[in-house]
């Protein structure tokens, strides 16, 4: 999926389903990803 990080860079990241991935983002781009859960 494509995200914009808190630092301002736009990255394409690949995450396995069901695996927590600690990353701070300001935007998740529309990529067709489903089941995204935010923890804070």
Secondary structure, 3 states (H helix, E strand, C coil): CEEEECCCCEEECCCCCCCCCCCCEEEECCCCCCCCCCCC
